[in-house]
Amino acid sequence: KSCFKHSDPPAKPQRVSASQGAAMAASKIAPMLLNRRTPQLLGRFAASRAPTHLPCFAHARAASTSSSKVVASAEEAIADMKDGATLCVGGFGLCGIPENLLAAVQKKGVKDLTAVSNNAGVDSFGLGLLLQTKQIKRMISSYVGENKLFEQLYLGGQLEVELTPQGTLAERLRAGGAGIPAFFTRTAYGTIIHEGKNVIKYGPGGAKGGEVEIMSQPRESREFGGQGYVMEEAITGDFALVKAWKADERGNLVWKGTARNFNPDCARAGKICIAEVEEIVPVGELSPEEIHLPGIYVQRVVKGNSYEKRIEKRTISTGSGEIKVDPRRELIIKRAAQELTDGMYVNLGIGMPTLVSNYTKPGVRIELQSENGLLGIGPYPAEADVDPDLINAGKETITMIPGSSTFSSSDSFAMIRGSHVDVTILGAMEVAANGDLANWIIPGKMVKGMGGAMDLVSSDSRVLVVMEHLAKGGKHKLKQSCGLPLTGARVVDRCITELGVFDFVTKGPEAPPTLVEIAPDTTLDAVREATGFEFKVAEPLRTMLAN
C-alpha cells in the first residue's frame, strides 16, 4: 500500500550530480565516521569529485584511521593540565608507573591536584615526587605501604587521604569509564568505610592535635539475598596518566607482565588519557588479538625518554631451596599449608602467608592469585631473570609458571569478589571471638591502608588468618572484640597461631570459637592465658602436625 494520501502525490526524485551527491552523503555520514579531533576532513568530502558514493566513504575511513595521536614529549602531552585537576594514575607500587609524565607534572608545577592511584610510590619516586613538592591536595588510594612521607603528611594534617579498598577503587575507575554512576558491593560493609567514620584530613596539629577537619561520608547500604552491601560511586578524572609497553600511532596499548595492573582502569576513567610507552609502532603492526586496550580510550601517546624502573623489593632465589624461618612461624606456616588441596586457587597475603606455598604436600598443585593481576605465581627469580615488570602483591620480584595469565586490577578483583578464589590466607592485628578481623590501621598512629584485604574477606572464599598469638608486650591479639577498625565483620573461618588452631562461627547466632588443635609444646592452660576470649575445646583435641 502507498503511504501517501491521494491528495499528496509522491515527490519526483531529485537529480543531483555525482559530486553533489557525495557532498550531501558526507555531510550526514562523515560525522559518524570521523574522530572529533579531525573536523578538517569534512572539507575533503565536499571537495571530492568521486564518481560514486563508495570511494568517498572509503576515503573518509582511511583518513580517520591514519591520523596519529603521538605527541613529541611528556611536557607537550600535559601542557593543558591546570591547577585543581583530578589525575587517575596507573601503576602498582613502582611497577607500571608513568615515570616521565609524573616528572613532567612535577616540572610544570600544577597544584591542588587530586591523585587517584592505588598508592603513591615511595618517598623519592613516582607520585612521591608530587607529595614532596606539595602539589597533591588529596590522594584517593588503597595503600600507604612503605611511603613514610605519605603517612607523615596525612597524620600531620597536610594531606587529604580517602582510603578505599583496592578492589573497590579498581571497580570505581572501571565503572567511571563505562558510564556507570554507582554500584553495590559487599566490600567494607560493617566497617568505618561504610559508616563514614574514617578521617580524611586532620586539623591543625595533625592526629596528635585531636582535631578532625574532614570525615568520610557514610555509604548508602542495602540488603541483597540476605547480605549487606554498600554503594560506591564511580570515579572519573580530568586526565589519566598511564604507562604501557607498546602502542601504535592510534593509541592501541599492550602491557607486559604485571605492569598492566591499574593502568587500563585508569585509562578508561580519564576524560583525556595520556599513555607513555617504551615503543611506538605503525598502525597495523599490532595484531588485533594482542591489543589489551583499544585506542578509543586513549587521546595522546608519548614515547618515554628513559625508564629507571625501580624495584621496591628485589627478591632473589638462592637456588638451594632452603627457607630459613623462625621455628614458631614455621609451625604456623606448615599447618596452614595443610589447608590447601590439589587444584585450589589461593590468595596469599603479605608477610608470613607468602611462605605457605613452600610447604604444600607432595603432589598438591595450587595456583596462586595476586591482586595486582597475576594468576600462577612462580618462585623467586635468579638474579639474571629479575624483571621489574613482574612482581607480586607484596612488591616482590617473582616469576611465572606454565599456564600463568596476567590481567587488569578490575579483572583481578572480579575473581576475588565473585568468589572464584577458594582460599585467602592473611595476617591480622586482632581477631575477635565472633570472627571480626582488624589488620589495616591504628588510628592516629599507623596507616598502612587496607589494600585488597577488605575485598578478599568479603567474598565467599574461605578465610584463614595466620599470626603470632600475642602482640608485643604480651598483649592479646585474639580478643573478645576488636579495638581497632575492622577489615571485615564476622569473616574469619579459621585462625592458626603457634599455640593452636581456632574455628569461628561466622553465620547465624554468635557462638564462642572452638580450639580444634593445640601445639605440641604447650598446655591448654597456657592457651587460655594467652587468649582474650572464652572458647570451647574440641573432643578429641588434636595436636598440630601430629599426622
C-alpha positions in Angstrom: 0.0 0.0 0.0 1.1 3.5 -0.7 1.8 5.6 2.4 0.8 8.8 0.7 -2.7 10.3 0.7 -4.4 10.6 -2.7 -4.2 14.4 -2.4 -0.4 14.2 -1.9 1.3 12.6 -4.9 4.8 11.3 -4.4 7.6 13.8 -4.9 9.6 13.3 -8.0 13.2 12.0 -7.4 15.7 14.9 -7.3 18.6 14.6 -9.8 21.9 15.7 -8.5 25.5 15.5 -9.8 27.9 12.9 -8.5 29.9 15.5 -6.7 26.8 17.0 -5.1 25.6 13.5 -4.0 29.0 12.8 -2.5 28.9 16.0 -0.5 25.4 15.5 0.7 26.1 12.0 1.9 29.3 13.0 3.5 27.5 15.8 5.4 25.3 13.2 7.0 27.6 10.2 7.5 31.1 11.7 7.9 30.4 13.0 11.5 29.7 9.4 12.5 32.9 8.1 10.9 35.3 10.8 11.8 37.2 11.4 15.0 36.2 14.6 16.8 39.7 15.9 16.6 39.8 15.9 12.8 36.9 18.1 11.6 39.0 19.4 8.8 38.4 16.2 6.9 34.8 17.3 6.3 36.1 19.8 3.7 37.7 17.0 1.8 34.3 15.3 1.4 32.7 18.4 0.0 35.6 18.9 -2.5 35.5 15.2 -3.5 34.8 14.5 -7.2 34.3 10.8 -6.6 32.1 9.3 -9.3 30.3 7.1 -6.8 29.5 7.1 -3.1 31.6 4.1 -2.1 35.1 5.6 -2.8 34.1 8.8 -0.9 33.2 6.8 2.3 36.3 4.6 1.9 38.4 7.8 1.8 36.7 9.1 4.9 37.5 5.8 6.8 41.2 5.8 5.6 41.7 9.4 6.6 40.2 8.8 10.1 42.3 5.7 10.9 45.6 7.3 9.7 45.6 10.3 12.0 48.2 9.9 14.7 47.8 10.5 18.5 51.6 10.7 19.0 52.9 13.8 20.7 56.6 14.9 20.9 57.2 15.0 24.6 55.7 14.4 28.1 55.7 18.2 28.6 53.7 18.7 25.5 51.3 15.9 26.4 50.3 17.6 29.7 50.5 21.2 28.5 46.8 21.9 29.1 46.8 20.4 32.7 45.6 23.1 35.2 45.6 23.5 38.9 42.9 21.5 40.7 42.8 18.7 38.1 41.9 15.1 39.0 44.5 12.6 37.8 43.9 8.9 37.5 47.4 7.4 37.7 48.2 3.8 36.7 50.7 1.5 38.4 51.0 -0.8 41.4 53.8 0.2 43.8 56.5 1.3 41.3 55.5 -1.3 38.7 54.0 0.2 35.6 54.0 3.8 36.7 54.2 6.7 34.2 57.6 7.9 35.2 58.1 10.5 32.5 54.6 12.0 32.8 54.9 12.3 36.5 58.2 14.1 36.2 56.6 16.5 33.7 53.8 17.2 36.1 56.3 18.0 38.8 58.2 20.3 36.4 55.0 22.1 35.3 54.2 22.9 38.9 50.4 22.5 38.8 49.0 22.3 42.3 45.9 21.3 44.3 45.7 18.1 42.4 43.6 15.1 43.3 45.5 11.9 42.6 43.6 8.6 42.2 46.1 5.8 42.4 46.4 2.5 44.3 49.3 4.0 46.2 51.8 6.9 46.0 55.1 5.3 45.0 57.9 5.8 47.5 59.2 9.0 49.1 61.5 9.9 46.3 59.9 8.3 43.2 56.6 8.1 41.3 53.8 10.1 42.9 56.0 10.5 45.9 57.7 13.3 44.0 54.5 15.3 43.8 53.9 14.7 47.5 57.4 16.2 48.2 56.5 19.3 46.3 53.1 19.6 47.9 51.3 19.6 44.5 48.8 17.0 45.7 45.9 18.1 47.8 44.0 14.8 48.0 45.0 11.1 47.5 42.4 8.5 46.8 44.2 5.3 47.4 44.0 1.8 49.0 47.5 1.5 50.3 50.0 3.8 52.0 52.5 1.0 52.5 56.2 1.9 52.9 55.8 5.6 51.8 56.8 7.3 55.0 56.2 10.8 53.6 52.6 9.8 52.6 51.9 8.7 56.1 53.6 11.7 57.7 51.7 14.2 55.6 48.4 12.5 56.4 49.0 12.2 60.1 50.3 15.8 60.2 47.1 17.2 58.7 48.8 18.4 55.5 47.2 15.9 53.1 43.6 14.7 52.4 43.6 10.9 52.1 40.5 9.0 51.1 41.4 5.3 51.8 39.4 3.0 49.6 39.5 -0.8 49.3 41.7 -1.8 46.4 39.1 -3.8 44.5 36.5 -1.1 45.1 39.0 1.5 43.8 39.6 -0.5 40.6 35.8 -1.0 40.1 35.1 2.7 40.7 37.5 3.5 38.0 36.2 0.9 35.6 32.6 2.0 36.3 33.5 5.6 35.6 34.9 4.7 32.2 31.9 2.6 31.5 29.3 5.3 32.3 28.0 3.5 35.4 27.5 6.1 38.2 27.5 3.7 41.1 27.4 0.1 42.2 26.8 -2.1 45.3 29.5 -4.3 46.8 29.8 -6.4 50.0 33.3 -5.0 50.5 33.7 -2.8 53.6 30.1 -3.5 54.8 30.1 -3.0 58.6 33.4 -1.1 58.7 34.3 2.6 59.3 34.3 3.0 55.5 30.6 2.0 55.4 29.8 4.1 58.5 31.6 7.3 57.4 34.0 7.3 60.4 37.3 7.4 58.6 39.4 10.6 58.9 40.2 12.1 55.5 42.0 15.1 56.9 43.2 16.0 60.3 43.1 19.6 61.5 45.9 21.9 62.7 48.3 19.9 64.8 47.6 16.7 62.9 46.5 13.5 64.5 48.2 14.4 67.8 46.1 17.6 68.0 43.0 15.5 68.0 41.0 17.8 65.6 39.4 16.4 62.5 38.8 18.7 59.6 37.2 16.3 57.1 35.5 13.0 57.8 34.5 10.4 55.2 30.8 10.2 54.1 28.6 7.3 55.2 27.8 4.8 52.4 24.3 4.0 51.5 23.6 0.3 52.2 21.1 -2.3 51.1 20.5 -6.0 51.5 20.6 -8.4 48.6 20.0 -12.1 49.2 20.1 -11.5 53.0 23.6 -10.0 52.9 24.7 -6.4 53.4 26.1 -4.3 50.6 27.4 -0.7 50.4 27.0 1.7 47.5 30.2 3.1 45.9 30.2 5.9 43.4 32.3 5.8 40.2 35.4 7.8 39.7 36.4 9.8 36.6 39.4 12.1 36.1 40.3 15.1 34.1 43.4 13.2 33.0 44.5 9.6 33.0 48.3 9.1 33.2 49.2 5.6 32.3 52.2 3.5 31.3 52.2 0.7 28.7 54.9 -1.3 27.0 53.8 -0.7 23.4 51.4 1.5 21.5 50.6 2.1 17.9 50.0 5.6 16.5 46.3 5.2 17.1 46.7 4.6 20.8 46.1 0.8 20.9 48.0 -0.4 24.0 49.9 -3.5 25.0 51.2 -4.3 28.5 54.0 -6.6 29.7 53.8 -8.8 32.8 52.1 -7.3 35.9 52.7 -3.8 34.7 49.1 -3.8 33.4 47.5 -3.6 37.0 45.5 -0.3 37.4 46.6 1.1 34.0 43.6 0.0 31.8 41.1 1.0 34.5 42.7 4.5 34.9 42.8 4.9 31.1 39.1 4.3 30.7 38.3 6.7 33.6 40.1 9.7 32.2 38.5 12.4 30.0 41.9 12.8 28.4 44.1 9.7 28.6 47.8 10.1 28.0 49.8 6.9 27.6 53.5 6.9 27.9 55.1 3.8 26.3 58.5 2.3 25.6 57.9 1.7 21.9 55.5 3.2 19.3 54.8 1.1 16.2 53.0 1.9 13.0 49.3 1.2 12.7 48.8 -2.4 11.7 51.9 -3.8 13.3 50.0 -4.9 16.4 47.6 -7.8 15.7 44.1 -7.2 17.0 44.5 -10.2 19.3 47.4 -8.8 21.2 45.9 -5.4 21.9 44.9 -5.1 25.6 43.3 -1.7 25.4 41.7 -0.2 22.3 42.8 3.2 21.2 39.3 4.6 21.6 40.2 5.2 25.3 43.5 7.0 24.5 43.8 10.6 23.3 47.6 11.1 23.4 50.7 8.8 23.2 54.2 9.7 24.1 57.4 7.7 24.0 59.2 7.9 27.3 62.8 9.2 27.1 64.1 6.8 29.6 63.0 4.4 32.4 64.5 3.8 35.7 62.0 1.1 36.7 62.9 0.9 40.3 62.2 -2.3 42.2 60.8 -2.0 45.7 61.7 -5.5 46.9 64.3 -7.2 44.8 63.7 -10.8 45.9 66.2 -13.4 44.6 66.2 -17.2 44.7 69.3 -18.7 46.3 68.9 -21.8 44.3 69.4 -24.0 47.3 65.7 -24.4 48.0 66.4 -23.8 51.7 64.0 -21.5 53.6 65.1 -20.0 56.9 62.1 -19.3 59.2 61.7 -18.9 62.9 60.6 -22.3 64.4 57.4 -20.7 65.8 56.4 -19.2 62.5 57.4 -22.4 60.7 54.8 -24.4 62.8 52.1 -21.9 61.7 53.1 -21.9 58.1 53.3 -25.7 57.8 49.9 -26.1 59.5 48.4 -23.5 57.1 49.8 -25.5 54.2 47.7 -28.5 55.2 44.6 -26.5 54.4 45.5 -26.4 50.7 44.4 -29.2 48.4 45.2 -30.1 44.8 43.7 -27.7 42.2 42.8 -24.8 44.6 43.1 -21.2 43.6 44.7 -19.4 46.6 45.4 -15.8 47.5 48.3 -15.3 49.9 48.6 -12.0 51.8 51.8 -10.1 52.5 54.4 -11.4 55.0 54.1 -14.8 56.6 51.3 -16.0 54.3 53.6 -15.8 51.3 55.7 -18.7 52.6 52.8 -21.1 52.9 53.0 -22.4 49.3 56.5 -23.7 50.0 55.1 -26.3 52.4 52.3 -27.9 50.4 52.1 -31.7 50.4 53.8 -33.6 47.5 51.5 -33.9 44.6 49.4 -30.9 45.6 49.4 -28.2 42.8 47.8 -24.9 43.6 47.6 -21.7 41.6 48.4 -18.5 43.5 46.3 -15.4 42.6 47.9 -12.0 43.1 45.7 -8.9 43.4 47.9 -6.9 41.1 46.9 -9.0 38.1 48.6 -12.4 38.0 47.3 -16.0 38.2 50.0 -18.6 38.5 52.9 -17.2 40.6 56.2 -19.0 40.2 59.2 -19.0 42.5 61.5 -16.0 43.1 63.8 -15.4 40.1 67.5 -15.9 39.8 69.5 -12.7 39.5 69.7 -12.9 35.8 65.9 -13.3 35.5 64.8 -10.3 37.6 62.1 -8.4 35.7 60.8 -5.1 37.1 57.6 -5.6 35.2 56.9 -8.8 37.1 56.0 -8.5 40.8 53.6 -9.9 43.3 51.2 -8.0 45.5 53.9 -7.7 48.1 56.0 -5.8 45.5 58.5 -8.7 45.4 60.1 -9.8 42.1 58.7 -13.2 41.0 58.4 -15.5 38.0 55.5 -17.1 36.2 54.8 -20.8 35.6 53.3 -22.6 32.6 49.7 -21.7 32.3 50.1 -18.3 34.1 47.9 -15.4 33.0 48.0 -11.6 33.5 45.1 -9.2 33.7 44.0 -5.8 35.0 43.2 -4.9 38.6 39.5 -4.8 38.0 39.6 -8.3 36.5 41.6 -9.5 39.4 39.1 -8.3 41.9 36.2 -9.6 39.8 37.8 -13.0 40.5 38.0 -12.2 44.2 34.6 -10.6 44.8 33.0 -13.2 42.6 34.3 -16.0 45.0 36.4 -17.7 42.3 39.3 -17.8 44.7 39.0 -20.8 47.0 41.1 -19.7 50.0 42.5 -16.5 51.3 45.3 -16.6 53.8 46.3 -13.3 55.5 47.7 -11.8 58.7 46.0 -9.9 61.4 46.4 -7.4 64.2 43.3 -8.5 66.0 40.7 -11.3 65.7 37.5 -11.2 67.7 35.5 -14.1 69.2 32.8 -13.6 66.6 35.3 -13.7 63.7 35.7 -10.0 63.2 39.1 -9.1 61.7 41.2 -5.9 62.1 44.5 -5.6 60.2 44.9 -2.2 58.3 45.1 0.8 60.6 45.9 2.1 64.1 44.0 5.4 64.1 46.3 8.4 64.6 49.4 6.3 64.8 49.9 3.9 61.9 48.3 3.9 58.5 49.1 1.2 56.1 45.8 1.1 54.3 43.5 -1.9 53.7 44.9 -2.7 50.3 42.9 -5.7 48.9 42.1 -7.3 52.3 38.6 -5.9 52.6 37.7 -7.3 49.2 39.3 -10.7 49.9 37.4 -11.3 53.2 34.1 -10.0 51.9 33.8 -12.8 49.3 32.7 -16.4 49.9 36.3 -17.6 49.9 37.5 -19.5 53.0 39.4 -17.0 55.1 42.4 -18.3 57.1 44.3 -16.0 59.5 47.9 -16.9 60.3 49.6 -14.8 63.1 51.6 -15.0 66.2 49.3 -15.5 69.2 50.4 -12.4 71.2 51.4 -8.9 70.2 54.5 -7.1 71.6 54.4 -6.8 75.3 52.3 -9.9 75.7 49.1 -8.2 74.6 46.2 -10.2 73.3 45.5 -10.4 69.6 42.7 -12.9 70.0 40.1 -10.7 71.8 36.5 -10.7 72.8 36.0 -7.7 70.4 38.4 -5.8 68.2 39.6 -2.5 69.5 40.9 -1.4 66.1 38.8 -0.5 63.0 37.5 -3.7 61.2 38.7 -5.1 57.9 35.6 -7.3 57.9 32.8 -8.3 60.2 32.5 -12.0 61.1 34.7 -13.1 58.2 37.4 -15.3 59.8 36.8 -19.0 59.3 40.0 -20.3 61.0 42.9 -18.8 62.8 46.3 -20.6 63.1 48.9 -19.5 65.7 51.9 -21.1 67.3 49.7 -22.2 70.2 46.7 -23.7 68.4 44.0 -23.7 65.7 40.7 -21.9 66.3 37.5 -22.3 64.3 34.9 -19.4 64.3 31.2 -19.3 63.8 30.5 -16.7 61.1 26.9 -17.4 60.2 23.7 -17.3 62.4 23.7 -16.5 66.1 27.2 -15.7 67.6 28.9 -18.5 69.4 32.3 -19.0 71.1 35.2 -20.1 68.9 36.4 -23.7 69.2 40.0 -24.7 69.8 40.4 -27.7 67.4 44.1 -28.3 67.6 46.8 -27.5 70.1 50.6 -27.0 69.6 52.8 -29.9 70.7 54.9 -27.9 73.1 52.1 -26.1 75.1 49.2 -26.7 77.5 45.6 -25.9 77.5 46.1 -23.5 80.5 48.8 -21.7 78.6 46.5 -21.2 75.6 43.7 -19.9 77.8 46.0 -17.4 79.5 47.2 -16.1 76.1 43.7 -15.8 74.6 41.4 -12.9 75.3 38.1 -14.7 74.8 36.4 -17.8 76.2 36.5 -20.7 73.8 35.2 -24.3 73.5 37.6 -27.2 73.3 37.1 -29.9 70.6 36.8 -33.5 71.7 39.2 -35.1 70.9 41.6 -32.1 70.8 44.2 -33.0 68.2 47.9 -32.0 68.2 49.1 -29.7 65.4 51.0 -31.5 62.7 50.6 -34.8 64.5 49.7 -36.6 61.3 
